[in-house]
Amino acid sequence: MAETLEPDPSAIGGVPKAPFVFLPDPVAVFQSRARRFGFLARSSRLGPYLAFLGDLSALQARLAVTLPSPAPLPPGRGGGMPVIDRALLLDDPALHDTLAALCEGAAGLDMPEPARLALEAVSQVGAEDRRWLLGNILADTIPEDGAAAHLFAAAAVQVHLARLAARLAPEALAPVGTGTCPACGGLPVSSTVMATPGIENVRYAACSGCATQWNEVRVKCLCCGSTKGIGYHSAETHEASVKAETCAECGSWLKIFHRTKNHSLDPVADDVGSLGLDLMMRDTGLRRGGFHPFLAGY
Amino acid sequence: MTIDLSRRGFLALAGTGVATTTLGAMGFGAAEAAEAAHVRPFKLVATTETRNICTYCSVACGIIMYSKGDLAAGETAELLHIEGDADHPTNRGTLCPKGAALKDYVRAETRLTRPRYRAPGADRFQDIGWDEALDKIARALKDDRDANLIEKNDKGTTVNRWTTTGYLAASATTNETAWLTYKTVRAMGIVGFDNQARV
């Protein structure tokens, strides 16, 4: 034989340690999200909304390519704070330019009349109101009667934050606190039990702003950090790939996706696609935690 | 929430009014209503995930036990599945073949759940109470120790060895339990003693 077979103990030499964070590749994140929205739209009663969000995600991917690179971040803040200082972004001209570009691009998308009215209002808004819109999203809040306008502002903030987070060094990030993004300090949109070899059954929370995914211990409330009183609710079956992780201590819940059961689940697209679970959870009296600008009001 | 006039004007321009959800505000209310109608007949089911330690050996791998029913809401739970706890530093989600079969032991029809006794010469076990069982064990230990305790060796040195009884203790114990077990067993002079399963 020409080749000598060598033993390879690395294949059985222990289990790898799960990385703390996965920083976003903005183009890949928005493109795969767009594809997932498109796929879900084909078979869902929410089809029109999912198709619209698919178009919006594709636009976000295009902007991540075409917009000029954001200026480098100031050196790390330290002190156990997230690396990106959201308060500074409020007056970052690049963020305002991103919103303007997003409004311009979104004008070409297919959407119902109320959505178009909101888009036009955001497009023509004055500097002070634009600052107000962006400030709300950067603070992870959406006023009760402003959901439509804030959706477009949030889409722009997502593009900008993801591009900033993409340039961070993973080793520079440290846990900030349960349910808080170590990159930008945002709230999670949902969490996912992974199926990728090496990190099977490990849970990662996905940031609603910058799309960073960070490791969170399972069976723990991402809203208050409690490990007591955690339950899982799902529609009809215990084998569901989408469940609501509920916390009896703080009375809130957040969706958890099991990629071990469905490899295609996306933290954002499937959160919208499984709106039925939100509707069912309304009767439990629990509050939806985290932050999802595409699903305000649940 | 307070909104100043310019904000109100802006929001009015944005066509927003009473709609409280994003779908309603964006004009997708029909899709939202269709989804609501679709899920109406469905029922929510509750699953509990509980952290525990594998009972098998002193490696003490972390496990997550899935059960039906919401323990937090006071319901009873029925075990559905057990898997390695990926967050646990000892095993990072892996389990050995024994640990991977834990669910079958928990749910085995032959699982020992109460004290049982097989009388000398009998061909089957019979149920007995805890008090009765502990009394029988204590009696047997005492009789054996009285008959076989070696108090001194050949040179006349006091050794207090009890070699005719062995003691096999659990592995899934706390340090405190293990310390107490050790002290109790050694105090009686028992030599053959194992406080954990062999790995």
Contacts between the chains, C-beta under 8 A, distances in Angstrom:
chain1	res1	chain2	res2	distance
A	15	B	91	7.7
A	15	B	92	4.3
A	15	B	93	6.9
A	15	B	94	5.5
A	17	B	92	7.2
A	18	B	86	7.3
A	18	B	92	7.8
A	44	B	35	7.8
A	45	B	31	6.1
A	45	B	34	4.1
A	45	B	35	4.8
A	45	B	38	5.6
A	46	B	23	7.7
A	46	B	28	7.4
A	46	B	31	4.7
A	46	B	32	7.4
A	46	B	34	7.7
A	46	B	35	5.6
A	47	B	31	6.8
A	48	B	28	5.8
A	48	B	31	5.3
A	49	B	23	5.8
A	49	B	26	7.1
A	49	B	28	4.1
A	49	B	31	5.2
A	49	B	32	7.8
A	52	B	26	7.7
A	52	B	28	7.6
A	111	B	26	7.3
A	111	B	27	7.3
A	112	B	26	6.6
A	112	B	27	2.9
A	112	B	28	6.5
A	113	B	15	7.8
A	113	B	27	5.9
A	114	B	15	5.0
A	114	B	16	7.9
A	114	B	19	7.8
A	114	B	25	6.5
A	114	B	26	6.0
A	114	B	27	3.7
A	115	B	26	4.3
A	115	B	27	5.2
A	115	B	28	7.9
A	117	B	13	7.6
A	117	B	14	6.2
A	117	B	15	3.4
A	118	B	14	4.4
A	118	B	15	5.8
A	118	B	16	6.7
A	118	B	25	7.2
A	118	B	26	7.2
A	121	B	10	6.4
A	121	B	13	4.4
A	121	B	14	3.8
A	121	B	15	7.3
A	122	B	14	7.1
A	125	B	10	6.4
A	128	B	6	7.3
A	129	B	6	6.6
A	129	B	7	6.9
A	129	B	10	5.0
A	132	B	7	6.7
A	143	B	1	5.9
A	143	B	3	7.0
A	143	B	11	7.9
A	144	B	1	6.6
A	144	B	20	6.0
A	145	B	11	5.9
A	145	B	16	5.1
A	145	B	17	6.8
A	145	B	18	7.5
A	145	B	19	7.8
A	145	B	20	7.6
A	145	B	25	8.0
A	146	B	11	5.5
A	146	B	14	7.0
A	146	B	16	5.8
A	146	B	25	7.9
A	147	B	16	7.0
A	147	B	19	7.0
A	147	B	20	7.5
A	147	B	21	6.6
A	147	B	22	4.3
A	147	B	24	7.7
A	147	B	25	4.0
A	147	B	26	7.3
A	148	B	14	6.2
A	148	B	15	7.0
A	148	B	16	5.7
A	148	B	19	8.0
A	148	B	22	7.0
A	148	B	25	4.0
A	148	B	26	5.0
A	149	B	10	7.7
A	149	B	11	7.1
A	149	B	14	4.4
A	149	B	16	6.7
A	151	B	22	5.9
A	151	B	26	6.6
A	199	B	86	7.7
A	200	B	86	6.7
A	200	B	93	6.3
A	201	B	83	6.6
A	201	B	84	7.3
A	201	B	86	4.0
A	201	B	93	5.0
A	202	B	86	4.6
A	202	B	87	7.2
A	202	B	93	7.3
A	203	B	86	7.9
A	203	B	87	7.9
A	217	B	87	4.8
A	218	B	49	7.2
A	218	B	64	7.0
A	218	B	85	7.7
A	218	B	86	7.2
A	218	B	87	5.8
A	219	B	49	4.9
A	219	B	50	7.6
A	219	B	51	6.0
A	219	B	64	6.9
A	227	B	51	7.9
A	229	B	72	4.4
A	230	B	48	7.9
A	230	B	49	7.0
A	230	B	72	7.1
A	231	B	46	5.5
A	231	B	47	7.4
A	231	B	48	6.0
A	231	B	70	4.7
A	231	B	71	7.5
A	231	B	72	4.9
A	231	B	73	7.1
A	232	B	46	6.8
A	232	B	47	4.3
A	232	B	48	7.1
A	232	B	49	6.4
A	233	B	44	4.8
A	233	B	45	7.2
A	233	B	46	5.6
A	233	B	47	7.8
A	233	B	70	8.0
A	234	B	44	7.1
A	234	B	45	6.0
A	234	B	47	6.9
A	235	B	39	6.9
A	235	B	42	4.8
A	235	B	43	7.6
A	235	B	44	6.6
A	235	B	45	7.7
A	236	B	42	5.5
A	236	B	43	6.3
A	236	B	45	6.4
A	237	B	45	6.6
A	238	B	45	5.9
A	238	B	47	4.9
A	238	B	66	7.4
A	238	B	68	6.1
A	238	B	80	6.0
A	243	B	47	7.1
A	246	B	72	7.8
A	248	B	72	4.4
A	248	B	73	7.6
A	275	B	23	7.7
A	275	B	32	7.3
A	275	B	35	5.5
A	276	B	35	5.4
A	276	B	38	6.5
A	276	B	39	4.0
A	276	B	42	7.4
A	277	B	39	7.9
A	279	B	35	6.5
A	279	B	36	5.2
A	279	B	39	5.4
A	280	B	39	5.5
A	280	B	42	6.4
A	280	B	44	5.5
A	281	B	44	7.5
A	283	B	44	8.0
A	284	B	44	7.3
A	293	B	22	7.4
A	294	B	22	5.9
A	295	B	21	7.6
A	295	B	22	5.9
A	296	B	21	6.5
A	296	B	22	4.6
A	296	B	25	7.9
A	297	B	20	4.4
A	297	B	21	3.3
A	297	B	22	6.2
A	297	B	24	7.4
A	297	B	25	8.0
A	298	B	21	6.4
